[in-house]
C-alpha cells in the first residue's frame, strides 16, 4: 500500500513500504515488517547525480551537466566554481563526489566525470581538488588534478560507472564500467568493466592483485563488471558494489581481491534482443552475486546504514532504485544478503546518503526533465 499526500514543493510526503521480486544466495525468509517514512522535499537541482555531506552539515551535490553545488541546512544552494569541462550526454557528465578521509585537514574533494577524447570518444575520469567554501558565494575548486583516466576512451553514450569510495586503509576505489563494449570487461589490457584500487594521489599500490602483469592491469582489483553505480564499505570493512544487468540480472556483490564476476560470459539476465546469457551457476569459476533482481531495479547509489533514527535498518544496505522508483533495503548477515523491504517514493532515485542526524537523504532522477528533488526521509 502506498499513501501519498502532496500539496506543493514544501509538502511532506507520507509513504509506506512495498515489496518486489528478488533472488539471493540466502535461504528465503519472510520479509521484515514495513517501516513507514516521511519524505520531505528540501531543494531542487538540475539533473543531480551524487552528493556527500561536509563536516559542518552542508551538502555537496553534483549536477550532471557539470555544476557542483553546495546546499546549506537553511535551504539555500550556491555554486562551486572551478569544475573542469565535462562531456555531457547520454549517461555521461559530472558524476560522483566524495571527501578525502583527511578532508578536515587538507580540504581535498574527489569527483568523477565523463571526459571527451579524440574522434568523438569519451571516458570516465577522476580528479581531485582543494575546496574553498565561502558563506557568501558558495566556493571554488583549486589545484584541480586528474589522477585517473579510463583506458581506452571509446565512442558511445552509456555505462560510465564512476562511483568512488575510500577504504579504511586510505586507498581510493573506482568503478569503471564497460561502456557497453561487453568483451573488454574480461580483458586485462583495459580498465573497462573493472573495479580499481589506487593510492589517494592516483599512484598504484604495490600489493594490488595484478601488479606483476604490468600496464593498466596493475590498477585492477576485480573484473567482469557491467555497469557499477554503487560502491560502499560495510561496518566490517568489506567492499560491496551493485551493478545494472542487461534485461534482468541486476546484482549486489561483495568485491573480493582479484575476483572475476563473469560479465559478459555469465549473467542472471539476458541480452535485450532476447539472446540467452548463461546464468552464474553454470560457470562456478565466476563470482556469483549475493542478491540479484528479475525484473531489474536499476540500482543507483549505495550506503550501509549505521545510525539509530531508523533502528531496524542498522547494518542494512540501502540502494536507490531508478526503475524501482524508491529505496531497496537489504539485510546483511555475515556474507549473505537478502532484500527485506522496498520504500516506494514514486520517483526514480539516483542517490542515497545518510545524514549527520541519521536521516536518509535521496536525490531524484526525473528522466526526461532537468529537475530532481532532494528529499529527507525520517520515520513516520
N, C-alpha and C positions, 0 to 999 in steps of 0.2 A: 504494500500500500504506500502511496506517495501523497503526502499532504503538502500543498504549496499555497503560499499567500504572498502576492507581490503587489504593492501599491505604488512603487516608484523606485528610483535608484537607491535611496537610502533605506528601503524597506528591509525587514528581516524575513528570511525565507525559512520556514519550518519544514523539515524533511524527515522521513523515516527510511530506514534501510530496506533494500530489496536484494534478491539473490540472483545469481546466474549460473551457467553451466561451467564446470571446472573438472579437471582431472589432475591427479598428482601421484607421486610415489607413495604417499601416506595412505594408510587404511582409511576408507570412508568413515565418517563420523557425523553426527548431527551438527548442523550449523549452530553457532552461538547466537543467543537472542539479539535482536536488532537494537542498536543504540540510536535513539533519535538525536538529531543535531539541529542547531540553529545556524544558518548561513547568513552572515551579514555582509552586504557589499560595502567595500571600503574605498575603492578607487577604480578607475577605468584606464586601460592602456591600449596602445595601438599594436596589435599582434604580439602580445607578451609571450615569452618563451621560457624564461627561467628567473629565479630570484634567490637571494641569500640575505640573511639578517646580519647587520653590523652589530658590533658590541654594544652600541648605545641604543639599540632597539629599532633604528631605522632600517630600511629595506632597500637593497639594490634590485632592480628589475631590468631585464634585457627586453628590448623590443626588436622583433625580427628584422625590421628594415634598417637597423644599425644604431638605434638610440639606447643609451644606458641611462636609466632614471633612478632617482633616489626618492623614496616615499617616507614621509615622517608620520609619527603616530597621530598628529593633529589632522591628517588627511591631505596634506599638500604634497605635490610632486614637483621635482625640478630635474633638469638635465645635467648629466655629467659629460663634459666635453673631452675631446681627445681620443675618441674611439676611432680606430683605423677604418678605412673603406672596407665594406663587406660586399660579397656577391649575393645580392638578394634575388630570390625567385625559387619557385618550387618549394622544397623543404629546406633550402639554404638561406642563410642570413646570419644575424648575431644570435648566438645560441646560449650556452651555459655561462654561469658566472659563479666563482667560489672565492673565498678568502684564503690567503696563506695561513697555515696554523699559527704563525707568529705575527699575525696582522697587527695586533696592538702595538708591536714594537717596530714593524717595518712598513706597514700600510700597503702591502702588496696584494693586488687582486689578480685573479686569473680568469680569462674568458676565452671561449671558443667561438669560431665563426667560419663561414664559408668564404674562401679566398679565391679570387679569379686567377687563372693561369693563361698560358698561351693557347691560341686556336680554340677559344670558347671552352676550355677546360676549367674545372673548379675542383677544389679540395678543402677538406677541413683543416683548420689551423688553430693553434692555441698560443695566446700571448699573455704576458704578464706586464703589469704597470703599477706605478705608485699612485695611490688615490689620495687626493687632497679635497676635503669637504669644506664647503662654505655655507654658513647659515643663510646667507642672502641669495646665492646664485646656484646652488646645487654643488658644483665642484668640478674637478678636472682630473684627467689622467696624464701622467708624465712618464718619461723614460719607458715608453712602450717598446716591448721587445717580443718578437715572435720566437718562441722557444721550440716549437714543433710544427711540422707540416706533414700532412698525409702524402704518401708516396705510392703510386703516382697520382697526379691530378688527371681526371677523366671528364668526359662530357656527360651531361645528364643532370636532371633536377632533384634526384632523390637520394635518400639513405646516407646522410652526412654523419649521423651519430653526434659526436661532440660532447657527450657527458664527461665531466671531470670530477675527480674526488681526491682528497688527501687521506692517506692511511696514518695510523699512529706512529709509523716509522718515519714520517715526513716525506715519503715518496708520493709522486704525482701519478695518478691513474687516468687514462684517457680511453674513451670508447671511440673506435674508428670503424664506422660501418662500411659495408662493402659496395656502396654507391650503385647498387642494383646491377653489379657486374658478375655475381654468382661465384665462379671458379676462383678468383683471387683470394677468397676467404680461406682457401686451403693452401695457398702458395706462400712460401716463406721469404720471397724477394719483394713483397709488397706489404704495406701496412693496412690494406683494405680488409675489412672483416676481422679485425683483431681488437683485443684489449691490451693496452700498452702500459708499461711501468717505467717511469723516468725519475731522475732527481728533480728537485724543485727549480733548477736552472735549465732543464732540458737535456742535461747530460745523461748518460746511460749507466745504471748501477751495474757493478761488476758481477753481482750474483743473480742477474736475470737468467731465465732458464735456457735461452738460446744464444747466449753471448758468443759461444765458441763458433757459431756458424758465420759470424761476421755480417756486414751490411745492415740492412734495416731489421733483419731477424733479431739483432741484439736488443731491440726495443720491446719485442713481443713477450707478453705474459701468457696469453691464451689466444686460440684461433678458432676458425669455424663459426664465426658470428655473422648474423644478417644485418639487423638494424637496431642497435642498442641505444635506447633512450632512457635508461635508468641505471644508476651506478651508486651504490652506497654500502657502507660498512655496518655490520650489526654490533651488538654490545660485546661479542666475543672476538671482535676484530676480523671476522670473515667478510670478504668482499662478495656482494651479490650484484647481479645485473638482471634486467629484463630486456627482452628484445621482441620486436614485431616479427611474427611469422608471415608466410605468404597468405594463401587462402586457408585460414586456420593455423593453429600451432604457435600462437604467442607463448613465450617462455619466461619463466623465472629460474635463474641458475645461481648456484654457488660457484664462484670463479676460483679454480684451482690452478696452481702453478703448472705451466706447460701443457695444459689440457686442451683437447680438441673437441668442440661442441657440435661438429658434424655438418654445418651448412656448407654447400647446398646438397651434400650427399644424402643426408637424412633430415627429416623434419616431421613433426606431427601434424603438419598441414600439407597441402598440395599446391601446385602451380595454379595461377589464375586462369590459365587456359584449360584446366582440367587434368593435365598430366599428373600422374601419381608420383609422389616422392616417398620412398621407403620410410617407415616410422623408425624412431630411435631404437626400439627394441630389436630391430633386425640387424643392427650393427653395434654390438655391445662395446666395441673399442672406442666409440664416441661417448662423450659425457652427456647423459640424458638430463633434461630439466627436472627440477624439483616440483614444479607446477606447470601445467600447460593448459591452454584455453582453446576450445572449439565450441561455438564460434569465437572469433577474436574479441579482445577487449581494447586493442590498440593502446598498449601501455605507454605512459609518458610521465616521467618523474617518479622518484622512489625515495622513501625515508624509512627508518626504523624508529618507531615512537618510543620515547623513554621518559615521558612526563607523567603527572598524576591527574591532570584535568580529565582525561578520558582513562580512568583507572583500568578498565578491562582491555584497553588497547596496548598496554605496556609490553614492549618486546615484539610487537607485531610490525610487519611491513605494511606500509600504506602506499598504494600505487594509483597514480592518476590514470583514468581511462578516457580515451578520446571517443571511440565508438561506444564504449560502455557508459559514457556520459555521467561519470561520477568517480567515486573512490572505491577501490577494491582493498579489503583488509585481509591479510594473510597471516595466520598464526604459525609461529616457528617453534618447533620442538626438536632440539638437537639439530640434526642435519636434515630433518624432514619439514615439510611445509604444506599447508592446505588453505584454500580460501574459506573464510568463515562469514564474510559479510560484504555487502555492497551498499554504499551510501549514494543514493540517486540524487544528483544535482541538476539533472535535466539540461546539462551543457557539457560539451567536450572539455575535459580537464587536461591541461598541458603540463602543469607543475604542481608539486605539493611540497610544503616545508612546515616544520614545527616552529612555532613562535616562542619567544622567551618565557611566556606565561603558560605554555603547554597547549595553547590554542593551535588549531591546524589552519594553515593559510594555503589557498589554492588559486591558481591562475586559470581562467577560462581561455579556451581556444575557439573563437567564434568563426568557424570555417566560412569563407566567402565574404567576410567583412573585416574591417580594420579594428573592430572592437575586441574586448576581452576584459572582463572584470576581475578584480582582486577580491576574494571572499575570505572571511574569517569564520571558521567553524568552531562552535562551542557546544557543550552538552545542553540538551533541552531541559 
